[in-house]
Amino acid sequence: MKLLDDLLLAEPDAEALILGMLRVADSLRSIGAKKLCDSSVNTLSAVNTLIVLKRIEDYGKDHPEDIDPGFRAGEIKPSDLAESLVQTKGNVTQLLRRIGTDHIKLRNIDNRTKAASLTPRGRKKARSLEAKYSEMVGTICSDLSATSIGQSFKTLEKLHLTLEALKEQEEKNGH
């Protein structure tokens, strides 16, 4: 590992940055899985889904004017949830099934539209997961300044926009 660290830091270029980000992502997945997953919510995608649904619920309570017609506070279309989670609609449909009715309920809005939301048990689980997640993030980022976090976020946002543009271009070209 020391040799890899020396190689990455010796020439801090764009390739080293991306490799470093991939290493960080792998470490975050490993740590997150150990700290957050259990028998009832056993993937990081499921953890993320519950936390996102909880935050949507919290937002809906504070901003009822932003709730779509036919929806209640805390409900979201699975397709919008897929967008929030950066997942395909099919992946989210499977994910919602795997998480199950103990934690998530689906309600028919009309014959084509469903609304996903947390059950009381799901809400309790999401609160617990969000607290563990916040603690984990606090520990991981404890040595970073607000300025450093802000700069990193700006860099990640630029990379995200570039990747989205590349993805759109590939879709236009039929790849």
C-alpha positions in Angstrom: 0.0 0.0 0.0 2.9 2.4 0.8 4.3 1.9 -2.7 0.9 2.7 -4.3 0.5 5.8 -2.1 4.0 7.0 -3.1 3.2 6.4 -6.8 -0.1 8.3 -6.6 1.5 11.2 -4.7 4.7 11.4 -6.7 2.8 12.7 -9.8 -0.4 14.2 -8.6 -2.1 14.4 -12.0 -5.7 13.7 -13.2 -5.1 9.9 -13.4 -3.8 9.8 -9.9 -6.8 11.8 -8.7 -9.3 9.4 -10.3 -7.4 6.4 -8.9 -7.4 8.0 -5.5 -11.1 8.7 -5.7 -11.7 5.0 -6.6 -9.7 3.9 -3.6 -11.6 6.3 -1.3 -14.9 5.0 -2.8 -13.9 1.4 -2.1 -12.9 2.2 1.4 -16.2 4.1 2.0 -18.2 1.1 0.7 -16.3 -1.3 3.0 -16.6 0.9 6.1 -20.2 1.8 5.3 -21.2 -1.8 4.9 -19.7 -2.8 8.2 -21.1 0.2 10.1 -24.6 0.5 8.5 -25.8 -2.8 7.1 -27.5 -5.5 9.1 -29.9 -8.4 8.5 -32.9 -6.2 7.8 -31.2 -3.7 5.6 -28.3 -5.6 4.1 -26.9 -3.4 1.2 -25.6 0.2 1.1 -28.2 0.9 -1.7 -30.9 -0.1 0.8 -29.4 2.1 3.5 -29.2 5.0 1.1 -32.8 4.5 -0.1 -34.1 4.6 3.5 -32.1 7.7 4.3 -33.2 9.5 1.1 -36.9 8.6 1.8 -36.6 10.0 5.3 -35.1 13.2 4.0 -37.9 13.5 1.4 -40.4 13.0 4.2 -38.7 15.6 6.4 -38.6 18.1 3.4 -42.3 17.4 2.6 -43.4 18.3 6.1 -41.5 21.6 6.0 -42.5 22.4 2.4 -46.0 21.1 1.7 -46.3 23.5 -1.2 -43.7 21.4 -3.1 -45.7 18.2 -2.9 -47.0 16.9 -6.2 -50.8 16.7 -6.6 -52.1 13.3 -5.4 -49.0 12.7 -3.2 -48.6 13.0 0.5 -45.7 14.3 2.5 -42.9 11.8 2.3 -44.1 10.1 -0.9 -42.1 10.0 -4.1 -42.5 8.3 -7.5 -40.0 5.4 -7.8 -38.8 7.0 -11.0 -37.9 10.2 -9.1 -36.3 8.1 -6.4 -34.2 6.4 -9.0 -33.0 9.8 -10.2 -32.2 10.8 -6.6 -30.2 7.6 -6.0 -28.6 7.7 -9.5 -30.0 4.3 -10.2 -32.1 2.9 -13.1 -35.8 2.6 -12.6 -35.5 -1.2 -12.8 -32.8 -1.2 -10.1 -35.0 0.9 -7.8 -38.0 -1.3 -8.3 -36.0 -4.4 -7.4 -34.4 -2.5 -4.4 -37.8 -1.5 -3.1 -39.0 -5.1 -3.3 -35.8 -6.4 -1.5 -36.2 -3.8 1.3 -39.7 -5.0 1.7 -43.0 -4.0 3.2 -41.6 -3.8 6.7 -39.7 -0.6 5.8 -41.4 0.7 2.6 -44.9 1.0 1.4 -46.1 1.6 -2.1 -49.4 3.3 -2.8 -51.2 3.5 -6.1 -51.8 7.1 -7.1 -53.5 6.1 -10.3 -53.3 3.0 -12.6 -49.8 4.0 -13.8 -48.3 5.9 -10.9 -47.1 4.6 -7.5 -45.8 6.5 -4.5 -43.1 5.1 -2.3 -42.8 6.1 1.4 -41.5 4.8 4.7 -43.6 2.7 7.0 -43.4 3.6 10.8 -40.8 0.8 11.2 -38.9 2.1 8.1 -38.9 5.6 9.5 -37.4 4.3 12.8 -34.8 2.4 10.9 -34.0 5.3 8.7 -33.5 7.6 11.7 -31.1 5.1 13.2 -29.2 4.7 10.0 -29.0 8.4 9.4 -27.5 8.9 12.9 -24.9 6.2 12.3 -24.2 7.6 8.9 -23.7 11.1 10.3 -21.4 9.8 13.0 -19.4 7.8 10.4 -19.0 10.9 8.2 -18.0 13.1 11.1 -15.3 10.6 12.0 -14.0 10.3 8.5 -14.0 14.0 7.9 -12.9 15.2 11.3 -9.5 16.3 10.0 -10.8 18.2 7.0 -11.5 21.9 7.2 -14.7 23.4 5.8 -12.6 25.0 3.0 -11.1 21.7 2.1 -14.5 20.0 2.0 -15.9 22.9 -0.1 -13.1 22.6 -2.6 -13.4 18.8 -2.8 -17.2 19.2 -3.3 -16.6 21.7 -6.2 -14.1 19.3 -7.8 -16.5 16.4 -7.5 -19.3 18.5 -8.9 -17.2 19.4 -12.0 -16.3 15.8 -12.5 -20.0 14.8 -12.2 -21.1 17.3 -14.8 -18.3 16.2 -17.1 -19.3 12.5 -16.7 -23.0 13.4 -17.2 -22.1 15.2 -20.5 -20.1 12.2 -21.6 -22.9 9.9 -20.8 -25.4 12.0 -22.8 -23.0 12.1 -25.7 -22.7 8.3 -25.7 -26.5 7.9 -25.5 -26.8 10.3 -28.5 -24.2 8.2 -30.4 -26.1 5.0 -29.6 -23.6 3.4 -27.3 
